[in-house]
Amino acid sequence: MHTLLVTGGAGFIGGNFVHLAVNAGHHVVNLDKLTYAGNLATLAGLSGPGDHRFVHGDIGDKALVASLLREHRPTAIINFAAESHVDRSIDGPAAFVETNVTGTLALLEAAREYLASLPAAEAALFRFLHVSTDEVYGSLGNEGRFSEHTPYAPNSPYSASKAASDHLVRAFHHTYGLPTLTTNCSNNYGPWQFPEKLIPLVVQKALAGEALPVYGDGRNIRDWLFVEDHCEAIFAVLAGGRPGETYNVGGDSERMNIDVVHAICDLLDERMPAERPRRELVRFVRDRPGHDRRYAIDASKLQTELGWRPRHDFTQGLARTIDWYLANQPWVASILDGSYRMERLGA
């Protein structure tokens, strides 16, 4: 049993990680600011041989983070806390700099001070794992994949803020000796994803019979990674990753956006037939500024060094995701109106 400080653990990827960690027997201290995309409903029904403590707070609050580190003495900090939606970053980049850059810096500083306070044996075991994105690498052409040696070329305020945080993590390792690990993942999908992202957004609109807006010509390509596979990769990196190293995590499932939308429509039509095929709801809309054309991850380093591979192909993972959303419509409703978050915070 390990004690883990997880930041952003009421969000999509962080919440899935918390479920797996508690189920694996770990003690999880979960620090989350509960912005619009963080919700305690994600943690409902949490069970397993481990235990869980939720703390409502900001990674930028150094005093709070320092007190949690002193009290719980975690063997690792896993930083999921981030603003992550590209469209929102275009409308308001300042919030992304505040959380992704300034917040990460504050967390790194707290971790460095904590590490210095530990006995040598505990310090040798400590890790700071920073969860990042493939979007820091920019846009690919028709060939090739992002490796850990691909130069950074962020094209949105979101990816620029994540690139800055990645550089800070690297600098804290090389300057101060903080035992950091960084993972750069491809597009995640699965249970508990906030319905502003492509897959859950299309599910909700298609169920309501609304138009399905697709940017540009719909031929932008992403490498899709089932969220549980991503979380298992993070566990593998925590257990065996070399401090100071970066590990790319991909699902080996490249798909055009329009093909993803069509696949969702077809799966919903099989499960809940409508008067007309839901593919007829697709509407192409003006492309967003700076929309990267293609992402694809080379995860061979992670596979070779640590033996990780994704367990879900896209067809299997998407079907499982659709079934989860159909079975959890009350969760979606609570997320969209914020009632669960406000009710629970007021309790």
Rosetta blueprint (number, residue, H / E / L):
1 M L
2 H L
3 T E
4 L E
5 L E
6 V E
7 T E
8 G L
9 G L
10 A L
11 G L
12 F H
13 I H
14 G H
15 G H
16 N H
17 F H
18 V H
19 H H
20 L H
21 A H
22 V H
23 N H
24 A L
25 G L
26 H L
27 H E
28 V E
29 V E
30 N E
31 L E
32 D E
33 K L
34 L L
35 T L
36 Y L
37 A L
38 G L
39 N L
40 L H
41 A H
42 T H
43 L H
44 A L
45 G L
46 L L
47 S L
48 G L
49 P L
50 G L
51 D E
52 H E
53 R E
54 F E
55 V E
56 H E
57 G L
58 D L
59 I L
60 G L
61 D L
62 K H
63 A H
64 L H
65 V H
66 A H
67 S H
68 L H
69 L H
70 R H
71 E H
72 H H
73 R L
74 P L
75 T L
76 A E
77 I E
78 I E
79 N E
80 F L
81 A L
82 A L
83 E L
84 S L
85 H L
86 V H
87 D H
88 R H
89 S H
90 I H
91 D H
92 G L
93 P L
94 A H
95 A H
96 F H
97 V H
98 E H
99 T H
100 N H
101 V H
102 T H
103 G H
104 T H
105 L H
106 A H
107 L H
108 L H
109 E H
110 A H
111 A H
112 R H
113 E H
114 Y H
115 L H
116 A H
117 S H
118 L L
119 P L
120 A H
121 A H
122 E H
123 A H
124 A H
125 L H
126 F L
127 R E
128 F E
129 L E
130 H E
131 V E
132 S E
133 T E
134 D H
135 E H
136 V H
137 Y H
138 G L
139 S L
140 L L
141 G L
142 N L
143 E L
144 G L
145 R L
146 F E
147 S L
148 E L
149 H L
150 T L
151 P L
152 Y L
153 A L
154 P L
155 N L
156 S L
157 P H
158 Y H
159 S H
160 A H
161 S H
162 K H
163 A H
164 A H
165 S H
166 D H
167 H H
168 L H
169 V H
170 R H
171 A H
172 F H
173 H H
174 H H
175 T H
176 Y H
177 G L
178 L L
179 P L
180 T E
181 L E
182 T E
183 T E
184 N E
185 C E
186 S L
187 N E
188 N E
189 Y E
190 G L
191 P L
192 W L
193 Q L
194 F L
195 P L
196 E L
197 K L
198 L H
199 I H
200 P H
201 L H
202 V H
203 V H
204 Q H
205 K H
206 A H
207 L H
208 A L
209 G L
210 E L
211 A L
212 L E
213 P E
214 V E
215 Y E
216 G L
217 D L
218 G L
219 R L
220 N L
221 I E
222 R E
223 D E
224 W E
225 L E
226 F E
227 V H
228 E H
229 D H
230 H H
231 C H
232 E H
233 A H
234 I H
235 F H
236 A H
237 V H
238 L H
239 A H
240 G H
241 G L
242 R L
243 P L
244 G L
245 E L
246 T E
247 Y E
248 N E
249 V E
250 G L
251 G L
252 D L
253 S L
254 E E
255 R E
256 M E
257 N H
258 I H
259 D H
260 V H
261 V H
262 H H
263 A H
264 I H
265 C H
266 D H
267 L H
268 L H
269 D H
270 E H
271 R H
272 M L
273 P L
274 A L
275 E L
276 R L
277 P L
278 R H
279 R H
280 E H
281 L H
282 V E
283 R E
284 F E
285 V E
286 R L
287 D L
288 R L
289 P L
290 G L
291 H L
292 D L
293 R L
294 R E
295 Y L
296 A L
297 I E
298 D L
299 A L
300 S H
301 K H
302 L H
303 Q H
304 T H
305 E H
306 L H
307 G L
308 W L
309 R L
310 P L
311 R L
312 H L
313 D L
314 F H
315 T H
316 Q H
317 G H
318 L H
319 A H
320 R H
321 T H
322 I H
323 D H
324 W H
325 Y H
326 L H
327 A H
328 N L
329 Q H
330 P H
331 W H
332 V H
333 A H
334 S H
335 I H
336 L H
337 D H
338 G L
339 S H
340 Y H
341 R H
342 M H
343 E H
344 R H
345 L H
346 G H
347 A L
